[in-house]
Amino acid sequence: MRIKSFARKSACAAIVMTLAACASHYKMPSIQYERIVIDSRYDTQTDKAAVDFLAPYKHVVDSIMGPVVGMVEHNMDANRPESDLSNLLSDILVWAGKDYNEQPVLGIYNVGGIRSALTKGKVTYGDVLAIAPFENKICFLTLSGEELLELFSQIASRGGEGVSRGAELVISPDGKLLSARLHGKEIDPKADYRVTTIDYLAQGNDGFLAFKKGKDLNAPKEDSNNSRFIIMNYFKEMAAKGIAVSAKIEGRIVVRDK
């Protein structure tokens, strides 16, 4: 393949440069480089030996990654302060509460944990695995209103994260929380709020220190509770109903000058 040829050339060039460096009378007058994009152009002249070698492995990988779990209505990706994909994954965590006898009022999914995007059309197991490649499991905990406001401030300081439907955060360009409402109501500092997230965040990682103050933690340990399986279950249920999954930016997190 051309990649192999490029690698060989790069290695030879490195050896030549090293030898040149050993002789003091050599000088490098200039350095030139170019970016080589590895795309479909390289598929037009495949290396038969390499293809034959990979064939049995490709069959196994395709059999695992290839099964379709659902459909997505349009392209989705994850960005701050708010995005369709981070909204979707946060909503899925709330949706999954019914399977755990939980009724969370808020779901939180970190943008940094979303490692890929979705392309309009069929969604495979491999697509979901690319989005959620880590061994993060769904969990539930209770925060006081005061702790929830602290959590929202931490989300604001990061420029936004995935929050489920019903959250209304206004943050400043420099990462300050200006206001917060949940399901149309102001946050009551003395009330309790049941929240769902992934265990990685519940442990206080990614700057979500407020989660460490949570109580009544429900954190199932079985592999079936991994976020990727939660996401796949959602897609499968929607597919069974003939629904192509969709989500949109709807003002859950808004950046506004003070």
MARDOFI-934339 format. One record per residue: residue number from 0; x, y, z of N, C-alpha, C, CB in turn; residue in one letter. Coordinates in steps of 0.05 Angstrom, whole numbers, plus 32768, in hexadecimal, padded with zeros to 4 digits. Glycine has a CB too. Layout:
   seq    n.u    n.v    n.w   ca.u   ca.v   ca.w    c.u    c.v    c.w   cb.u   cb.v   cb.w   type
   NUM      X      Y      Z      X      Y      Z      X      Y      Z      X      Y      Z      a
...
END
This chain:
   seq    n.u    n.v    n.w   ca.u   ca.v   ca.w    c.u    c.v    c.w   cb.u   cb.v   cb.w   type
     0   8011   7FE8   8000   8000   8000   8000   8012   8019   8000   7FED   8000   8018      m
     1   8007   8030   7FF8   8016   8048   7FF8   801F   8051   8013   8006   805F   7FEB      r
     2   800F   804A   8027   8017   8051   8043   8031   8044   804A   8000   8049   8057      i
     3   8034   802A   8042   804C   801B   8047   8064   8029   8039   804A   7FFE   803E      k
     4   805F   8030   8020   8074   803D   8011   807D   8057   801E   806B   8042   7FF4      s
     5   8069   8066   8027   806E   807F   8034   807E   807B   804E   8054   808E   803B      f
     6   8077   8065   805D   8085   805F   8076   80A2   8058   8071   8077   8049   8085      a
     7   80A6   8048   805B   80C2   8041   8054   80D2   805A   804D   80C2   802D   803D      r
     8   80C6   806B   803D   80D4   8083   8034   80DB   8095   804C   80C4   8093   8020      k
     9   80C8   8096   805F   80CC   80A6   8077   80E3   809B   8088   80B2   80A8   8088      s
    10   80E4   8080   808A   80F9   8074   8099   8114   8079   808C   80F4   8056   809C      a
    11   8115   8076   8072   812E   807B   8064   8137   8098   8067   812B   8074   8046      c
    12   8124   80AA   8066   812B   80C6   8069   8136   80CB   8085   8112   80D8   8064      a
    13   812A   80BE   8099   8133   80C2   80B4   8150   80B8   80B7   8121   80B4   80C8      a
    14   8156   80A1   80AB   8171   8096   80AC   8185   80A9   809F   8172   807A   809F      i
    15   817E   80B3   8087   8190   80C5   8079   8195   80DE   808A   8184   80CD   805E      v
    16   8180   80E9   8096   8183   8101   80A7   8195   80FB   80BF   8168   810B   80B0      m
    17   8192   80E3   80CB   81A2   80DC   80E2   81BF   80DA   80DA   8198   80C2   80EE      t
    18   81C5   80CD   80C3   81E0   80CB   80BA   81EC   80E6   80B4   81E2   80B8   80A2      l
    19   81DC   80F6   80A8   81E5   8111   80A1   81EC   8121   80BA   81D0   8120   8091      a
    20   81DD   811D   80CF   81E1   812B   80E8   81FB   8123   80F5   81CA   8127   80FC      a
    21   8205   810A   80F0   821D   8100   80FB   8236   810D   80EF   821F   80E2   80F8      c
    22   8233   8117   80D7   824A   8124   80C9   8247   8142   80CB   824C   811C   80AB      a
    23   8259   814F   80D8   8256   816B   80DF   8257   817D   80C6   826C   8174   80F1      s
    24   8262   8174   80AF   8264   8185   8098   824B   8186   8087   827B   817C   8087      h
    25   8236   8176   8090   821C   8177   8082   820A   818C   808F   820F   815B   8082      y
    26   81FB   819A   807F   81E8   81AD   808A   81CD   81AA   807B   81F2   81CB   8086      k
    27   81B8   81AD   808A   819D   81AA   807E   8194   81C6   8076   8189   819D   8092      m
    28   8192   81CB   805C   818B   81E6   8053   816E   81ED   8057   8192   81E9   8036      p
    29   815D   81D9   8056   8140   81DE   8058   8131   81C4   805F   8134   81EB   803F      s
    30   8119   81C8   8068   8107   81B1   806E   80ED   81B6   8060   8103   81AD   808D      i
    31   80E4   81A2   8052   80CA   81A4   8045   80B8   818D   804D   80CC   81A5   8026      q
    32   809F   8191   804F   808D   817B   8057   8072   8180   8049   808A   817A   8075      y
    33   8062   816B   8049   8047   816D   803F   8035   815A   804F   8046   8166   8021      e
    34   801C   8162   8051   8009   8151   805F   7FFD   813D   804B   7FF3   8162   806C      r
    35   7FFE   8124   8052   7FF2   810F   8041   7FD8   8105   804E   8006   80F7   803E      i
    36   7FC2   810B   8041   7FA8   8103   804B   7FA3   80E6   8043   7F92   8116   803F      v
    37   7F9E   80D5   8056   7F98   80B9   8051   7F7A   80B6   804D   7FA2   80A6   8068      i
    38   7F71   80B5   8034   7F54   80B3   802E   7F4F   809E   8019   7F49   80CF   8025      d
    39   7F37   809F   800D   7F2F   808A   7FFA   7F40   8088   7FE1   7F12   808F   7FF2      s
    40   7F50   809C   7FDC   7F62   809A   7FC5   7F75   8083   7FC7   7F72   80B4   7FC2      r
    41   7F7C   807C   7FDF   7F8F   8066   7FE3   7F82   804A   7FE0   7F9C   8068   7FFF      y
    42   7F68   804A   7FDE   7F5A   8031   7FDA   7F5A   8028   7FBD   7F3D   8033   7FE4      d
    43   7F61   803B   7FAB   7F60   8034   7F8E   7F77   8022   7F85   7F61   804E   7F7D      t
    44   7F8C   8021   7F95   7FA3   8010   7F8E   7FAB   8000   7FA8   7FBB   8020   7F83      q
    45   7F9B   7FEC   7FAE   7FA0   7FDE   7FC7   7FB7   7FC9   7FC3   7F87   7FCF   7FCF      t
    46   7FC3   7FC3   7FD9   7FD8   7FAF   7FDA   7FCA   7F94   7FDF   7FED   7FB5   7FF0      d
    47   7FCA   7F82   7FCA   7FBC   7F69   7FCC   7FC5   7F58   7FE4   7FBE   7F59   7FB2      k
    48   7FDF   7F57   7FE8   7FE9   7F47   7FFE   7FDF   7F51   8019   8008   7F47   7FFF      a
    49   7FDE   7F6B   801C   7FD3   7F77   8035   7FB6   7F71   8038   7FD9   7F95   8036      a
    50   7FA7   7F74   8022   7F8A   7F6F   8023   7F84   7F52   802A   7F7D   7F76   8008      v
    51   7F93   7F40   801E   7F90   7F23   8024   7F96   7F1D   8041   7FA1   7F12   8011      d
    52   7FAB   7F2A   804C   7FB3   7F25   8067   7F9D   7F2F   807B   7FCE   7F33   806D      f
    53   7F91   7F46   8074   7F7D   7F52   8086   7F61   7F46   8083   7F7C   7F6F   8082      l
    54   7F5C   7F38   806E   7F41   7F2E   8067   7F34   7F1F   807E   7F43   7F1D   804F      a
    55   7F41   7F0A   808A   7F33   7EFC   809F   7F2D   7F0D   80B8   7F44   7EE4   80A7      p
    56   7F3F   7F20   80BD   7F3A   7F31   80D4   7F23   7F45   80CE   7F54   7F41   80DC      y
    57   7F23   7F4F   80B5   7F0E   7F61   80AD   7EF2   7F54   80B0   7F12   7F6B   8091      k
    58   7EF1   7F3B   80A9   7ED7   7F2D   80AB   7ECD   7F2C   80C8   7EDA   7F10   809F      h
    59   7EE0   7F26   80DA   7ED8   7F25   80F6   7ED0   7F40   8100   7EF0   7F1A   8107      v
    60   7EE0   7F55   80FA   7EDA   7F70   8103   7EBF   7F79   80F8   7EF0   7F83   80FB      v
    61   7EBA   7F75   80DE   7EA1   7F7D   80D2   7E89   7F6F   80DE   7EA2   7F78   80B4      d
    62   7E8D   7F56   80E6   7E77   7F47   80F2   7E6F   7F52   810D   7E7E   7F29   80F4      s
    63   7E83   7F5E   811A   7E7D   7F6A   8135   7E74   7F87   8132   7E96   7F69   8146      i
    64   7E81   7F96   8122   7E7C   7FB3   8120   7E66   7FBA   810C   7E95   7FC1   8118      m
    65   7E60   7FA7   80FA   7E4E   7FAE   80E4   7E30   7FAE   80EA   7E52   7F9B   80CF      g
    66   7E26   7F9E   80FD   7E09   7F9E   8101   7DFC   7FB9   8106   7E02   7F8B   8118      p
    67   7DE6   7FBE   80F8   7DD8   7FD8   80FA   7DC7   7FD8   8113   7DC8   7FDE   80E1      v
    68   7DC9   7FED   8123   7DB8   7FEF   813B   7DA2   8004   8138   7DC9   7FF6   8153      v
    69   7DA4   8015   8124   7D8F   8029   8120   7D96   803C   810A   7D8B   8038   813A      g
    70   7D87   8052   8109   7D8A   8066   80F5   7D8D   8082   8102   7D73   8066   80E0      m
    71   7D9C   8093   80F5   7D9D   80AF   80FF   7D94   80C1   80E8   7DBA   80B6   8108      v
    72   7D85   80D5   80EF   7D77   80E6   80DC   7D8A   80F9   80CD   7D62   80F6   80E9      e
    73   7D9F   8102   80DB   7DB2   8115   80CF   7DCD   8113   80DC   7DA7   8133   80D1      h
    74   7DE1   811F   80D0   7DFC   811E   80DC   7DFC   812B   80F8   7E10   812C   80CA      n
    75   7E0A   811F   810B   7E0C   812B   8126   7E29   812A   812F   7DF9   811C   8139      m
    76   7E31   813F   813E   7E4B   813E   814B   7E49   814C   8166   7E60   814B   8139      d
    77   7E5F   814C   8174   7E5F   8156   8190   7E71   816F   8191   7E69   8141   81A4      a
    78   7E65   8185   819B   7E74   819E   819E   7E6A   81AC   81B7   7E71   81B0   8185      n
    79   7E79   81C0   81BF   7E70   81D2   81D5   7E67   81ED   81C9   7E87   81D7   81EA      r
    80   7E55   81FB   81D5   7E49   81F5   81EF   7E32   81E0   81EE   7E3D   820E   81FB      p
    81   7E27   81DC   81D6   7E11   81C9   81D3   7E12   81BD   81B8   7DF5   81D7   81D8      e
    82   7E0B   81A4   81B5   7E0A   8197   819B   7DF5   8182   819A   7E26   818B   8194      s
    83   7DED   817B   8182   7DD8   8167   817F   7DE0   814C   818B   7DD0   8164   8161      d
    84   7DF9   8144   8186   7E01   8129   8190   7E04   8128   81AE   7E1B   8121   8183      l
    85   7E0F   813D   81BA   7E11   813D   81D8   7DF6   8140   81E5   7E23   8155   81E1      s
    86   7DE4   814E   81D8   7DC8   814F   81E1   7DBB   8133   81E0   7DB7   8162   81D0      n
    87   7DBF   8125   81CA   7DB4   810B   81C6   7DBD   80F7   81DC   7DBB   8100   81AB      l
    88   7DD8   80F6   81E0   7DE2   80E3   81F3   7DD9   80E9   8210   7E01   80E3   81F2      l
    89   7DD7   8102   8217   7DCD   810A   8231   7DAF   8101   8234   7DCF   8128   8235      s
    90   7DA0   8105   821F   7D84   80FD   8220   7D82   80DE   8222   7D75   8106   8206      d
    91   7D94   80D0   8215   7D93   80B2   8216   7D97   80A9   8232   7DA8   80A6   8203      i
    92   7DA9   80B6   8241   7DAE   80AE   825D   7D94   80B1   826D   7DC4   80BF   826A      l
    93   7D86   80C6   8269   7D6C   80CA   8277   7D58   80B5   826E   7D61   80E7   8272      v
    94   7D57   80B0   8254   7D45   809C   8249   7D4A   8081   8256   7D48   809A   822B      w
    95   7D63   807A   825B   7D6A   8060   8266   7D62   805D   8283   7D88   805C   8263      a
    96   7D5B   8072   8291   7D54   8071   82AD   7D3E   805D   82B3   7D4C   808B   82B7      g
    97   7D2B   8059   82A0   7D15   8047   82A4   7D1E   802A   82A9   7D02   8048   828D      k
    98   7D35   8023   829E   7D3F   8008   82A0   7D4C   8003   82BB   7D53   8002   828A      d
    99   7D4F   8018   82CB   7D5C   8016   82E5   7D4A   8020   82FC   7D76   8026   82E5      y
   100   7D30   8022   82F6   7D1D   802C   8309   7D25   8048   8313   7D1A   8019   8321      n
   101   7D30   8058   8300   7D39   8073   8307   7D29   8087   82F6   7D57   8076   8302      e
   102   7D26   809F   8301   7D19   80B5   82F3   7D2A   80CE   82F5   7CFC   80BA   82FF      q
   103   7D41   80CE   82E7   7D52   80E5   82E9   7D46   80FE   82DB   7D6E   80DF   82DC      p
   104   7D4C   8115   82E6   7D41   812E   82DA   7D56   813B   82C8   7D38   8141   82F0      v
   105   7D6E   812F   82C9   7D84   813B   82B9   7D99   8126   82B2   7D91   8152   82C9      l
   106   7DA3   8128   8299   7DB8   8116   8290   7DD0   8127   8288   7DAF   8104   8279      g
   107   7DE8   811E   828F   7E01   812C   8288   7E14   8119   8279   7E0F   8138   82A2      i
   108   7E1D   8122   8262   7E30   8112   8252   7E46   8125   8249   7E23   8104   8239      y
   109   7E5F   811E   824F   7E75   8130   8249   7E7C   812F   822B   7E8E   8129   825A      n
   110   7E81   8146   8220   7E88   8148   8203   7EA2   813A   81FE   7E8A   8166   81FB      v
   111   7EB5   813C   8211   7ECF   812F   820D   7ECD   8110   820B   7EE1   8136   8223      g
   112   7EB7   8105   8215   7EB4   80E8   8214   7EA7   80DF   81FB   7EA4   80DF   822B      g
   113   7E9F   80F1   81E9   7E92   80EB   81D0   7EA8   80EB   81BB   7E7A   80FF   81C9      i
   114   7EB1   80D4   81B1   7EC9   80D3   81A1   7EC4   80D0   8183   7ED9   80BC   81AA      r
   115   7EAC   80D3   817A   7EA6   80D1   815E   7E8C   80E0   8158   7EA5   80B4   8154      s
   116   7E84   80DF   813F   7E6B   80EC   8137   7E59   80D7   812A   7E71   8103   8123      a
   117   7E41   80DF   8124   7E2E   80CD   8116   7E28   80D9   80FA   7E13   80CA   8126      l
   118   7E27   80C7   80E7   7E21   80CF   80CB   7E05   80C6   80C4   7E36   80C3   80B8      t
   119   7DF7   80D7   80B7   7DDB   80D2   80AF   7DD8   80B6   80A2   7DD1   80E7   809B      k
   120   7DC4   80A7   80AB   7DBF   808D   80A0   7DC2   8077   80B5   7DD2   8088   8089      g
   121   7DCB   8060   80AD   7DCD   8049   80BF   7DE3   804E   80D4   7DD4   8030   80AF      k
   122   7DDC   8044   80EC   7DEF   8045   8103   7DF6   8029   810B   7DE3   8056   811B      v
   123   7E0F   8022   810B   7E18   8007   8111   7E23   8006   812E   7E2D   7FFE   80FD      t
   124   7E28   7FEE   8137   7E35   7FEA   8150   7E50   7FF8   8151   7E38   7FCC   8157      y
   125   7E5E   7FF6   813B   7E78   8003   8139   7E76   8021   813C   7E85   7FFC   811F      g
   126   7E61   802D   8131   7E5D   804A   8133   7E59   8052   8150   7E44   8053   8123      d
   127   7E49   8042   815F   7E44   8048   817B   7E5D   8044   818B   7E2D   8037   8186      v
   128   7E6C   802F   8185   7E85   802A   8193   7E99   8041   818F   7E91   8010   818A      l
   129   7E99   804D   8177   7EAB   8063   8171   7EA3   807C   8182   7EAB   806A   8154      a
   130   7E89   807F   8186   7E80   8096   8196   7E86   8092   81B3   7E62   8099   8192      i
   131   7E82   807A   81BD   7E85   8074   81DA   7E98   805D   81DE   7E6A   806E   81E8      a
   132   7EB2   8061   81DA   7EC5   804B   81DA   7ECE   8042   81F6   7EDD   8052   81CA      p
   133   7EC7   8052   820A   7ED1   804C   8225   7EBF   803A   8235   7ED5   8066   8234      f
   134   7EC9   802F   824A   7EB9   801D   825B   7EA9   802D   8270   7ECB   8008   8268      e
   135   7E9C   8042   8267   7E8C   8053   827A   7E70   8048   827D   7E8B   8070   8270      n
   136   7E66   8046   8295   7E4C   803B   829A   7E39   8051   82A5   7E4E   8024   82AF      k
   137   7E20   804D   829F   7E0B   805F   82A8   7E09   805E   82C7   7DF0   8059   829B      i
   138   7E03   8074   82D3   7DFE   8074   82F0   7DEB   808B   82F7   7E19   8077   8300      c
   139   7DE1   808A   830F   7DCE   809E   8319   7DD6   80A7   8335   7DB1   8091   8319      f
   140   7DD1   80C1   833A   7DD8   80CB   8355   7DC6   80E4   835A   7DF6   80D2   8357      l
   141   7DC6   80EC   8373   7DB5   8103   837B   7DC7   811A   8383   7DA2   80FB   8392      t
   142   7DC2   8131   8378   7DCF   814A   8380   7DBB   815E   838C   7DDD   8157   8367      l
   143   7DC4   816C   839F   7DB3   8182   83A9   7DB3   8198   8394   7DBE   818D   83C5      s
   144   7DA0   81AB   8396   7D9F   81C1   8383   7DB9   81D1   8384   7D87   81D2   8389      g
   145   7DC4   81D5   839C   7DDD   81E3   839F   7DF3   81D5   8390   7DE4   81E7   83BC      e
   146   7DF4   81BB   8393   7E09   81AB   8385   7E04   81AB   8367   7E09   818E   838F      e
   147   7DEB   81AB   835F   7DE5   81AB   8342   7DEE   81C6   8335   7DC6   81A8   833E      l
   148   7DEA   81DC   8344   7DF3   81F5   833A   7E12   81F6   8338   7DEA   820C   834C      l
   149   7E1F   81E8   834B   7E3C   81E6   834A   7E44   81D6   8331   7E47   81D8   8364      e
   150   7E35   81C0   832B   7E3A   81B0   8313   7E37   81C1   82FA   7E28   8198   8313      l
   151   7E21   81D0   82F9   7E1C   81E1   82E2   7E33   81F6   82DE   7E01   81F0   82E5      f
   152   7E3D   8200   82F4   7E54   8213   82F3   7E6C   8205   82E7   7E5A   821F   830F      s
   153   7E70   81EC   82EE   7E87   81DD   82E3   7E83   81D8   82C5   7E8B   81C3   82F2      q
   154   7E6B   81D3   82BD   7E65   81D0   82A1   7E6A   81EA   8292   7E47   81C7   829D      i
   155   7E62   8200   829E   7E66   821B   8292   7E84   8220   828F   7E59   8231   82A3      a
   156   7E94   8219   82A3   7EB1   821E   82A2   7EBE   820E   828B   7EBE   8217   82BC      s
   157   7EB1   81F9   8282   7EBC   81E9   826C   7EB0   81F1   8251   7EB6   81CB   8272      r
   158   7E9F   8206   8252   7E94   820F   8239   7E7C   8200   822F   7EA9   820F   8224      g
   159   7E72   81EE   8241   7E5A   81DE   8239   7E61   81C1   8239   7E50   81E7   821F      g
   160   7E4C   81B0   823D   7E4E   8193   823C   7E33   8189   8233   7E56   8187   8258      e
   161   7E30   816F   8232   7E16   8163   822A   7E03   8164   8242   7E1A   8147   8220      g
   162   7DEC   8171   823E   7DD7   8172   8253   7DBD   816A   8246   7DD5   818E   8260      v
   163   7DAC   815C   8255   7D93   8152   824A   7D7E   8167   8247   7D89   813B   825B      s
   164   7D69   8160   8239   7D53   8172   8233   7D47   817C   824E   7D3D   8164   8222      r
   165   7D41   8196   824E   7D36   81A2   8267   7D4A   81B4   8275   7D2D   818D   827A      g
   166   7D64   81B0   826F   7D78   81C2   827A   7D7A   81DC   826A   7D94   81B3   827B      a
   167   7D7C   81F2   8279   7D7F   820C   826C   7D95   821B   827A   7D64   821C   826D      e
   168   7DAD   821A   826E   7DC4   8227   827A   7DCC   823F   8269   7DDC   8214   827E      l
   169   7DD2   8255   8276   7DDD   826C   8268   7DF9   8270   8274   7DCB   8286   826B      v
   170   7E0D   8270   8263   7E28   8273   826C   7E36   828A   825E   7E38   8259   8268      i
   171   7E4A   8295   826A   7E59   82AC   825E   7E6F   82A1   824C   7E64   82BE   8273      s
   172   7E7A   82B2   823A   7E90   82A9   8229   7EA9   82A1   8239   7E97   82C0   8216      p
   173   7EAC   82AB   8251   7EC3   82A4   8261   7EBD   828D   8275   7ECD   82BC   8270      d
   174   7EA6   827F   8271   7EA1   8267   8280   7E94   826A   829B   7EBA   8259   8284      g
   175   7E84   827F   829E   7E75   8283   82B7   7E58   827C   82B3   7E78   82A1   82C1      k
   176   7E4C   8270   82C8   7E30   8269   82C7   7E1F   8282   82CD   7E29   8252   82DB      l
   177   7E0F   828B   82BA   7DFF   82A3   82BE   7DE3   829C   82C9   7DFD   82B2   82A4      l
   178   7DD8   8286   82C0   7DBD   827E   82C9   7DB9   8260   82C3   7DA7   828F   82BD      s
   179   7DA7   8254   82D2   7DA2   8237   82CE   7D85   8231   82D6   7DB5   8226   82DE      a
   180   7D77   8223   82C4   7D5C   8219   82CA   7D5B   81FC   82C1   7D47   822B   82BB      r
   181   7D48   81EE   82CD   7D44   81D2   82C6   7D26   81CD   82C4   7D51   81BF   82DB      l
   182   7D1E   81C4   82AD   7D02   81BF   82A7   7CF1   81D7   82AE   7CF8   81A6   82B6      h
   183   7CFA   81EE   82A6   7CEB   8207   82A9   7CEC   8214   82C5   7CD0   8202   82A1      g
   184   7CFB   8209   82D7   7CFB   8213   82F2   7D17   821A   82FB   7CEF   81FE   8306      k
   185   7D19   822E   830D   7D32   8235   8319   7D3C   821E   832A   7D30   824F   8329      e
   186   7D56   821C   832E   7D61   8206   833E   7D5D   820E   835C   7D7F   8202   8338      i
   187   7D51   81FC   836A   7D4D   81FF   8387   7D65   81F4   8396   7D32   81F1   8391      d
   188   7D75   8205   83A3   7D8D   81FC   83B0   7D89   81E6   83C4   7D9B   8213   83BD      p
   189   7D71   81E5   83D0   7D6B   81D2   83E5   7D5E   81B8   83DB   7D5A   81DF   83FA      k
   190   7D56   81B7   83C2   7D48   81A0   83B7   7D5C   818B   83AE   7D36   81A8   83A0      a
   191   7D52   8172   83AA   7D63   815D   83A0   7D5D   8158   8382   7D5F   8143   83B0      d
   192   7D71   8152   8373   7D6E   814D   8356   7D7C   8133   834F   7D79   8165   8345      y
   193   7D6C   8121   8342   7D78   8107   833A   7D84   810B   831F   7D62   80F0   833A      r
   194   7D9E   8103   831C   7DAD   8108   8304   7DB9   80EE   82FA   7DC3   811D   8309      v
   195   7DBA   80EB   82E0   7DC7   80D4   82D4   7DDF   80DE   82C3   7DB4   80C4   82C2      t
   196   7DF4   80CE   82C4   7E0D   80D4   82B5   7E1C   80BA   82B1   7E1E   80E9   82C4      t
   197   7E35   80BC   82AA   7E46   80A4   82A8   7E58   80A3   82C1   7E57   80A4   828E      i
   198   7E60   808B   82C9   7E6F   8089   82E2   7E8A   8098   82E2   7E75   806B   82E7      d
   199   7E96   809B   82CB   7EAF   80AB   82C9   7EAB   80C7   82D3   7EB9   80AB   82AC      y
   200   7E94   80D3   82CC   7E8F   80EF   82D5   7E86   80EF   82F2   7E79   80FC   82C3      l
   201   7E76   80DA   82FA   7E6C   80D9   8315   7E83   80D8   8329   7E5A   80C1   8319      a
   202   7E9B   80CF   8320   7EB2   80CD   8332   7EC1   80E8   8334   7EC5   80B8   8327      q
   203   7EB6   80FC   8326   7EC2   8117   8328   7ED6   811D   8312   7ECF   811A   8342      g
   204   7ED8   810C   82FE   7EEB   8110   82E8   7EE2   8126   82D5   7EF0   80F6   82D9      n
   205   7EF4   812F   82C5   7EEF   8144   82B1   7EE6   815E   82BD   7EDA   813A   829D      d
   206   7EED   8163   82D6   7EE5   817B   82E3   7ECA   817C   82EF   7EE8   8191   82D1      g
   207   7EBC   8165   82F0   7EA1   8164   82FB   7EA2   815D   8319   7E8F   814F   82EB      f
   208   7EAF   816E   8328   7EB3   8169   8344   7E99   8168   8355   7EC6   817D   8350      l
   209   7E85   8176   834C   7E6B   8177   835A   7E5F   815B   835C   7E58   818A   834D      a
   210   7E64   814A   8349   7E59   812F   834A   7E63   811F   8362   7E60   8120   8330      f
   211   7E7B   8125   836B   7E86   8117   8382   7E76   811B   839C   7EA3   811F   8386      k
   212   7E65   8130   839C   7E54   8136   83B3   7E39   8127   83B1   7E50   8154   83B5      k
   213   7E35   8119   839B   7E1B   810C   8398   7E16   80F6   83AC   7E19   8100   837C      g
   214   7DFD   80EF   83AF   7DF5   80DA   83C2   7DE2   80C6   83B4   7DE7   80E6   83DC      k
   215   7DDD   80B1   83C2   7DCB   809C   83B8   7DD3   8092   839C   7DAE   80A6   83B7      d
   216   7DED   808C   839A   7DF8   8083   8380   7DED   8068   8378   7E16   8083   8381      l
   217   7DE4   8067   835F   7DDC   804D   8352   7DEE   8049   833A   7DBD   804D   834A      n
   218   7E02   8038   833E   7E17   8034   8329   7E1A   8017   8322   7E32   8040   8331      a
   219   7E08   800C   8311   7E0A   7FEF   830A   7E25   7FE9   82FC   7DF3   7FE7   82F7      p
   220   7E30   7FD2   8302   7E4B   7FCC   82F9   7E4C   7FB9   82E1   7E5B   7FBF   830F      k
   221   7E36   7FAD   82DA   7E36   7F99   82C4   7E3D   7FA7   82A9   7E1A   7F8C   82C2      e
   222   7E4A   7F98   8298   7E52   7FA3   827E   7E3B   7FAD   826E   7E61   7F8E   826E      d
   223   7E23   7FA2   8272   7E0C   7FAA   8262   7E04   7FC7   8268   7DF4   7F97   8269      s
   224   7E0F   7FD2   827D   7E08   7FEE   8285   7E1C   8002   8279   7E08   7FF1   82A3      n
   225   7E2E   7FF8   8268   7E41   8009   825A   7E31   801D   8249   7E55   7FF9   824A      n
   226   7E3B   8035   8247   7E2C   804A   8238   7E27   8042   821B   7E3B   8064   8239      s
   227   7E3A   8033   820F   7E36   802C   81F3   7E1E   801A   81EF   7E4F   801E   81E7      r
   228   7E19   8008   8203   7E02   7FF6   8201   7DE8   8006   8206   7E05   7FDF   8214      f
   229   7DE9   8019   8218   7DD2   802B   821D   7DCB   8039   8203   7DD8   803F   8234      i
   230   7DDF   8044   81F6   7DDA   8052   81DD   7DCF   8040   81C8   7DF4   805F   81D3      i
   231   7DDA   8028   81C5   7DD0   8015   81B1   7DB3   800C   81B7   7DE2   7FFC   81B0      m
   232   7DAD   8008   81D1   7D92   8001   81D8   7D7E   8016   81CF   7D90   7FFC   81F6      n
   233   7D86   802F   81D2   7D75   8045   81CA   7D70   8044   81AC   7D80   8060   81D2      y
   234   7D86   8041   819C   7D83   8040   817F   7D72   8029   8177   7D9F   803F   8172      f
   235   7D75   8012   8184   7D66   7FFA   817D   7D48   7FFE   8183   7D70   7FE2   818C      k
   236   7D42   800B   8199   7D26   8010   81A0   7D19   8023   818B   7D23   801B   81BC      e
   237   7D28   8038   8184   7D1D   804B   8170   7D1A   803D   8155   7D30   8063   816E      m
   238   7D2D   802C   814E   7D2B   801E   8134   7D13   800B   8134   7D45   800D   812F      a
   239   7D0D   7FFE   814B   7CF6   7FEC   814C   7CDC   7FFC   8148   7CF6   7FDE   8167      a
   240   7CDD   8016   814F   7CC5   8027   814B   7CC5   8035   8130   7CC4   803C   8162      k
   241   7CDA   802F   8120   7CDC   803C   8106   7CE5   8059   8107   7CC2   803A   80F7      g
   242   7CF3   8060   811C   7CFB   807C   8120   7D19   807F   811B   7CF4   8085   813D      i
   243   7D20   8093   810A   7D3C   809A   8106   7D43   80AE   811C   7D41   80A6   80EA      a
   244   7D58   80A9   812A   7D5F   80B9   8141   7D68   80D5   8138   7D76   80AC   8151      v
   245   7D5F   80E9   8148   7D66   8104   8142   7D6A   8114   815C   7D4F   8111   8131      s
   246   7D78   812A   815A   7D7B   813C   8170   7D83   8157   8164   7D91   8132   8184      a
   247   7D81   816C   8173   7D87   8187   8168   7D91   8199   817F   7D6F   8193   815A      k
   248   7D9E   81AE   8177   7DA6   81C3   818A   7D8D   81D4   8190   7DBD   81D5   817E      i
   249   7D87   81D6   81AA   7D6E   81E3   81B1   7D70   81F7   81C8   7D59   81CF   81B8      e
   250   7D88   8201   81CD   7D8C   8216   81E1   7D8F   820B   81FD   7D75   8228   81E1      g
   251   7D99   81F3   8200   7D9D   81E8   821B   7DB4   81F7   8229   7DA3   81CA   8219      r
   252   7DC8   81FE   8219   7DDF   820D   8224   7DE4   8225   8211   7DF9   81FC   8227      i
   253   7DE1   823D   821B   7DE4   8255   820A   7DFA   8266   8215   7DC9   8265   8209      v
   254   7E0C   826F   8204   7E21   8281   820C   7E18   829E   8207   7E3C   827B   81FC      v
   255   7E1A   82AE   821C   7E10   82C9   821A   7E22   82DC   822B   7DF2   82CB   8224      r
   256   7E26   82F4   8221   7E36   8307   8230   7E27   830E   824A   7E3B   8320   8220      d
   257   7E36   8314   825F   7E2B   831B   8279   7E19   8334   8277   7E41   831F   828E      k
END
